[in-house]
Amino acid sequence: MRKPEHLRGTHLRRRQRLLNNLVDISRLDFGDITAHPTDFALAPLFADLHREFAARAAAKGLELLIDSPTACAHSDPLLVGKILQHLLSNAITYTPAGSVRVRCAPDDTRVGIDVIDTGVGIAADQLPLIYDQFYQAGGTDRARESYGLGLSIVRRLVTLLAARIEVHSELGRGSAFTLLLPVASTAH
């Protein structure tokens, strides 16, 4: 029996995401992706994230809150965008109800970008494993929506950018990932 058309489309999109993620990992591992750091404003990047993820969050009944920051960072804007796409995708995937928020907290030397959700959270003993390829914390039904590659790509990109990422999570209450980047040397 053939699957209904809408299920075939979903299956094809999942396979395409898997293939894209595997290509990204291979390119990162072989050094085919290089960083091109520059000073850039975060507001356009945050606006792009809102456009990309608003419908997906709304389809799950989630409140998507994305700040309009005035801060500027010094890094590769395309690679920072890929990191935030993976973090936001995971946050929406693992949040059955509530909200997902992206906010910016700059200081004199760095910019912290937080992706915070009210999702299922991650047990403390699983936190050291979340950046491993194909690892999916908790084994929830939502794990079927992903392949456990997003955070592995995030780790590789953070390393490539010489940036830093922190995670705080509480099982059953949600997670907060913070990407730390150098502040821009010039205002935009």
ZIZILIN-V844983 format. One record per pair of residues at least 24 apart in sequence whose ideal C-beta (glycine too) atoms are under 6 Angstrom apart, sorted by the first residue. I is the first residue (numbers start at 1). J is the second residue. If there is no record, write none. Layout:
BEGIN
i:I j:J
i:I j:J
END
This chain:
BEGIN
i:18 j:147
i:21 j:149
i:24 j:153
i:28 j:156
i:35 j:76
i:35 j:79
i:35 j:160
i:35 j:161
i:36 j:76
i:37 j:74
i:37 j:75
i:37 j:76
i:39 j:72
i:39 j:74
i:39 j:184
i:39 j:186
i:40 j:77
i:41 j:72
i:41 j:188
i:42 j:69
i:42 j:71
i:42 j:104
i:43 j:68
i:43 j:69
i:45 j:81
i:49 j:84
i:53 j:88
i:56 j:92
i:57 j:92
i:62 j:95
i:62 j:100
i:63 j:99
i:64 j:100
i:65 j:101
i:66 j:102
i:67 j:103
i:67 j:104
i:69 j:104
i:71 j:104
i:71 j:106
i:71 j:111
i:72 j:184
i:72 j:188
i:73 j:111
i:73 j:181
i:73 j:184
i:74 j:182
i:74 j:184
i:75 j:161
i:75 j:181
i:79 j:157
i:79 j:161
i:83 j:154
i:83 j:157
i:83 j:179
i:86 j:150
i:86 j:153
i:86 j:154
i:87 j:115
i:87 j:177
i:88 j:115
i:90 j:150
i:91 j:115
i:91 j:117
i:93 j:142
i:93 j:145
i:93 j:146
i:94 j:119
i:94 j:120
i:94 j:142
i:95 j:119
i:106 j:183
i:109 j:183
i:110 j:180
i:110 j:182
i:110 j:183
i:111 j:181
i:111 j:183
i:112 j:178
i:112 j:180
i:113 j:179
i:114 j:176
i:114 j:178
i:115 j:177
i:116 j:176
i:117 j:174
i:117 j:175
i:118 j:174
i:119 j:174
i:121 j:169
i:121 j:170
i:121 j:171
i:121 j:172
i:121 j:173
i:121 j:174
i:121 j:175
i:122 j:169
i:122 j:175
i:123 j:171
i:131 j:155
END
